């Protein structure tokens, strides 16, 4: 829980991946069909499709073009008292996920 725990999680993950023969993978997300629907001046619903490309599990390089996953994503966002928009709900359904061998 908390920002420090999230930062530590990703630092540990990067160190673990850097120690593998494949190295730290290249990740590239692509969004499509982005739709934003405002319910009020301080509430919005967002939907999009996420196609995620990753070299995870294969030699690192820029010549990979195969997707690692595809998901339908839904988010509810709220404008907080400080004026910043924040995610209040985040859900997704993975329609496809590459299986590592």
Helices and strands as residue ranges (DSSP letters): H 3-18, E 27-40, E 43-54, E 67-79, E 85-97
